[in-house]
Amino acid sequence: MRHAIIHSFALTLAAMSTTSLFADVINVDLNTFTNGSSVSDVNNQTAGGGQWWNPSNGSVSATFQNGRGRTGGRALVIGNNGNGNNGVVNNCATGRLTDAAGESTVAPNRYFEASYWFRTASSTYVDNFNLKSEGWGVDRTTWMRFQSNGVDGISAQAWGIGNLGDGVNDTGGYFTANGGFDQTGTNLLKLDFGSWYRVGLTVTFVDGANGVTNDVVTHSISNASGALLGSMSCTSWEQGARGYDQYNGGQIFGIDKLGFDSRMSGAYTGEHAYIDGISYGSFAVPAPGALALLGVAGLAGGRRRRA
C-alpha cells in the first residue's frame, strides 16, 4: 500500500530546512486499496505496519470506493452501519506511524502534522450530518467536528481539553465567517454540502507538569482553490486527560494516526462523507505546511523516512 514519496516532494522539504524535517510520514494513495473493500477490524495494530482499523462493535462503516475522490479516483467513504453511534469505540483509524509524536516521556518526536480532503456525500442539506476527525494514539488527543448548522450548510468546530464548561480551561470553539473562532457559536463559517475542503492539523507537544496546558493544537480549513477559510488554536486532549478531568485515567500519550467518526443517527445508514488526500507524520523539528503542500499539490505517494 505504500511507495516512496516522489522525488519532487523530497526536494521541496530539503529546500525548506538544512535539518531533517521529519522522522516518519505517510501519504496515503487510496487507489492502492481494492475498490469496495472495507477497513478491517484488527486489534493491537503494529506500529509502522500500515494496518487500518475499524472495530466490529463500532457504528462507523469505512470502505474504499471508486469515483468518490476529489478528482474522480478512489476515496475513503465514511458511513454508519446502523448499530448506533454511542459506543466507546466507534471510529475507523488509519495505519500507525512507526514514530509517534508526543511529550518526550511517551514519543520520540515533538511535532505532528496532518491534512486531508473532505466533502459530504450529499450535495444537498442533511439535517443531522455530524462527522469528527481526531488525532489518535492510545486514545484521541485532538478532535474536530463538522455538523449541520440547522439552516443551510455545515459548521466546523474544534475544542481542546474537554467538556469543562468553565470558559477558562476550555479552549477552541467554532470557526467563524471572518476566519477566526468563537466559543459561543455566533457568526459561523458556513461550509457547503457537496464541496471539497482541505483540513489541516498541527500539534506541538511540550513537556510540562500536570495541569499545564502547554501543548498547542492548530486546526485549519481551506477551500478547493486553496484559500484559507479559517484557523484556530487550542490545547490538547492529552493535557486535559492528565491535568484536569483525568480523561482516560490520566494517562498521557502521543499521536501516531488519524481517526474518522460518523456521529449521525444509526437510522441514517449509507455514505456520509468522502475523505481523500490523507497525509500525516511526526516531525523532529517544526515543518509548518509541509504536508499541506503535499496535499494541495495532489501528489501521489506513500512513506518516506529520514534519519
N, C-alpha and C positions, 0 to 999 in steps of 0.2 A: 504494500500500500504506500510505500514511501520511496522517494527518489531524491537525489541531491537537489538542493535549491539551485536554480540555474545561475550560471556564472555572473550574469549582469547584476543580479541582486547581491552576490558576494562582493563584487567590486563597489557597488553603492555603499554597502556597510563599511567596507575598508576605507573608503574615502571620508566617511563621517568621523573616524577616530583612528588614532595610531595604536590604541589599545584594543585588545579583543573585546568585542561588544557583547557577545553572548556565549553562554555555555551550552544551551540547548534550545532549539527552535523547531517547531513542527508547522509546516504549511500544508494543509490537507487538500489533496487533489481528490475531490469527491467522485470524479469519473473513474477512479480505480476500483470503486466498490461495485458490486454486482447490482444491476438495476432490479429494483423490487425487493432487495434483501433488507432484513431488519437488523437493528442494533441488537446484539446478543446479550444474554444475561450471564455475565462472567464475574463472579465474586473474586475478591483478593487480586485485583489487577497487578500484574508485574510491572514495576516502574520501567519505562522505556520500551515496553512490549508492544505498544500501539493498540492494545485491545480496547475497543469501545465497550460501554457498559450501559445496560438498561435492565433494572431489576424486574423479575417476573411478577412481583407483588405490587408494582407501581402502576400509576394511572397513565403515564406518558407512553405513547407509541412513537417509534422513531424508525423511519425507513429511508432508503436511498432511491430516489425516483428520477427518471429521465424527464427532461422538458420543464423542470421546475426551477432550474438555475437562473442566475441573473442574465446570462447570455444564451439561454436555451439548453444548457447542459444539465448535468445531474445536480441535485440538491439534497440536503438532509431535510426530510419532511417531518415536522413535529405535529402530533395529534394527541388524541385521548382514546384509550382503549375501552372506555365505558365502565370501568370498575371504581369510579370515584377519584377524587383528587386530594384527599386529606391525609394520605399515608405519610409516615415519616420519611420514607424513601420513595420518591416518585419521579425522579428525573432521569434523563439519559446523559451520559458523560462521554467526552472524547477520550482517546488514549492518553496515557500518562507520559509526562516528561521524565527523563532519567534524573535530571537535576531540578528539584523544586526551588521555588523562591519563598523566602520567609525570613524570620529572625535567625541569627547565627546559631542558636541552640537547636534549630529544627531543620534547617535547609542550607545548602551551600551558597545560594545566591540571594541578593537583597532585592532584586527588581523583577517584576513580572509585567509582561505586556501582551495584549491580545486584541484581535479585531475580527469582525465577521460581517457579512452582508445579511440583512434581514428584510422580509416582507411578509405580509399576511397572505394566506392562501385565498381569502375572499377579496374581491375588488370592490365590494360594497360594504357598508357599515354592518357590523355584527355587535350586538349589544353587550355580550358577555365575554368578549375577547380578553384574554389575560395570559401573557407569556413572560416567563422570567429567564434571565441568563445569570449565571453565577460563576465566580472563580472558585474552584474546588480543590481541596486537598484531602484530609481526613473527613472534613465536612466543609460547608460553604464558608468562604472568607469575604466574599463580596456578593452583592446582588443588584440587579437592575430589572425593572418591570415595565412592560408595555401593556396598556389596557384601554378598553373603550372609554372615551371621555364622556359618554352619556348623551352625546348630541350627534356628532357627525364625523368623528375621527378617532385617533389614538393619542393618549397622553403617555409620557415617559417619566419614570421616577427612579431614584436610587437612594438608599439610606445606608447609614454606617452601622453603628454598634448594636442596634436593636430597637425594640419597642418600649423604650423607657418613658417616652412621652413627657419629659420634663422640660423640653425646649433648650436644654443646655448640653446634655450628653448625646442626644440625638443629633446626627449631622446628615446632610444631604437634603433631599427634597424632590420637587417636581421641576422638570425642565420648563422654562418659560419662553414666551414668544420673543423676548428681547435677547435671548442667548444665554441667560443666567439660570438661576434656580430659586425656588421659593418653597418654604415648608408648608404654607397654607393652601397651596394648590390653586392660586389665582394667576390670571394672565398666562394660561397654559400654552405651551408649544403644541400645535396640532400636527400630527403625522397622518398621512393619508392611507387608507386601506388600499392594498394592491400596489403600493410604490416601494421601491427598494431604498434602504438606508444602510449606511456604513456605521457600525457601532464599535467604539474603541474603549479599551480598558487598560489602565496602567496602575501598578501598585508599587509603592516604595515601602519596604519594611525597615523599621528602625528598632534596634534593641532598646528595651526600657522596662521599668518596674511595672508591677501590676497596677492597672487603672490609669496608666498614662497613654492617652490616645495619640500616639505619635506616628503610627503607620498612616500613610496617605494614599487614598484611592481616588483616581480621577476617571470619570466616565465622559464619553463624547458621542455625539450623533452628527453625521454628515449626510447630505442628500446624495442622489445618484450622480450628480455632477461634481461632487467633492467639496461643496460649500459647507462649512461648519455651521450647524444649526444651533448648537448649544453644548456646553460642557459644565461639569460640576466636580467638586472635590469633597470627599467625606472621609471618615475614619473606617477602619476595617472591622469586620465581624470578629476577627481574631482578638482584637483588643477588647471588644465587648464580652467575649467569652471569658477572657482571663480576669478582667478587672471589675466589671460592673454587675452583670446579671448571671455570671457563671454559666453561660451558654455552653453546651456540650461538656459539662463537668469542669469547666475552667481550663480545659486543655488548649494549648496553643499549637498551631500547625501552619504549614505553608501552602502554596498553591502549586499544583502540577497538572491541571487540566481545566476544561470548561464544562459546565452543565447547562442544559436547556430543559425547561419545565413548563408544560402546558397546565395552567390553573383553571381552564374552562370547565364548565359543568360536565360531569360524566355522561350526561344525556346527549351532549353535543359531540358525537364521535366524528371521525374523519380527519381530513387535513386542516390544520390550523395555521401553520406558519412554515415558511421556507427559509433555510439557512444555507449560505454559500460563502466561499472565500474565507474559510476559517484559518487563522494563523495565531499561534501563541508560543511564548517562550519565556525562559528565565534568563536573566542577564546578570553578569558580574559587575558591570558598571552601567549607568543610565544610558539608554539608547532611545530617546524620545522620537516617536514617529517611524521607527524602523519597520515595524510590522504594518503600520498604516500605509506606508509607501508600497509595501508588497501587495497589500490587499487592493488598494485603489488601482494599481497597475494591472491587476488581474493576472499576475504571473502564476504559472503552474509549477509545482514542485513538491518537495517532501521535507526531509530533515537534513540539516547540516550542523555539524558540531565543530567547535574550535577549542583548542587548549586554552 
